[in-house]
């Protein structure tokens, strides 16, 4: 092989691995939810180290005659060290990959990885003691490095990333096929780099370069998912901002409408009271009409008050509030309505947060109303307040009809209600969500048809609340 061809092959060979490192390094993993994002730094390390190794090999091949004989031993061992360090990066990548694989696969993979490393270190120590036979010892060291670290790390990394890609495919993620293809490419490269000697044929470096190029292309395709994730996160953030503006506008509109409605409603109620008093004889038919009109006015008044509650989000005079006091206050306000139900309470009297008692009572009243509407008479409703290390867990649970998945997703939307017309306004859970957010909390609804509904709220006892999935 001519010097020109050798130079270009090794130049491109190193460039491919350098590109592999760059493909990983220049990706934005900030918005990624994929567990593999935490392992890719090791793959980038392998790419950069291997590129440096191949380019330095090019120098050793082209200028071997210019190296002084007294440095020949040092240069040979440096070549082995560079080769082992580059494949060590791939071995670390394989180890990290098996940490995110299923348990059985992870244990087997990590055991094999550790075993290969221990065997390699012992072999190298043995060969180092025999370093007097330079040529033979160096050839053996390079051979063991390529077989144990090269073939071993590439095979393990290939299996690990292919298993991860298969998991993604099972979760209906189409980009999982590119991770599988990357795993196949790594295995092929491992065979060519670890089992096929460079001296076998002059085309061996070419085939290795082609295999590495295949890994680069499939890895680039696979990592496009991180760009997709970033776009999705940006779109979600934009959507939240639009919704926030929309709800702010609705809040201002609602507050204005509610104020305008309250005055004529109060006037209409007063007129009905005066009319009822001035009737010479209380006829059942007229009384029934008056009661219907009063009922309609009362309902309109309730809706206007709920709109005002939704519009006012400021906590105002926040202070230390004990949950037992909140539960007692809500029960007192709902004493007439909770009689047909069994309310089970589990609350530590010492549990408290900084907030507004009136708002928290309103929160509990709305949750109890929903629980009672979903349950029959004599049904149990559980209220529990517990605490872990950094947060208070506030839960209201019923054993009623429950909600399907679509209803759960829309439950906290403004004006969304599954109750019959005239019974629900669609403001209750929206107000609850707003009150919880104002108190730096997070609300989660867990429900299933025929089982009932749990509304689990987590309030931070200090600083920002960290939401834990139930």
Secondary structure, DSSP 8 states (H G I E B T S, - for coil): --HHHHHHHHHHHHHHHHHHHHHHHTS--TT---GGGGTHHHHHHHHHHHHHHHHHHHHHHHTGGGS-GGGHHHHHHHHHHHHHHHHHHHHHHHHHHHHTS-HHHHHHHHHHHHHHHHHHHHHHHHHHHTTTSHHHHHHHHHHHIIIIIIIHHHHHHHHHHHHHHHHHHHTT-TTHHHHHHHHHHHHHHHHHHHTS-GGG-TTHHHHHHHHHHHHHHHHHHHHHHHHHHHHHHHHHHHHHHHHHHHHHHHHHHHHHHHHHHHHHHHHHHHHHHHHHHH-SS--HHHHHHHHHHHHHHHHHHHHHHHHHHHH-----S-EEEEHHHHHHHHHHHTTTTSTTSEEEEEE-TT-EEEE-HHHHHHHHHHHHHHHHHHS-TT-EEEEEEEE-SSEEEEEEEE-SS---HHHHHHTTSTT---S-TTT--S-HHHHHHHHHHHTTEEEEEEEETTTEEEEEEEEESSSS------
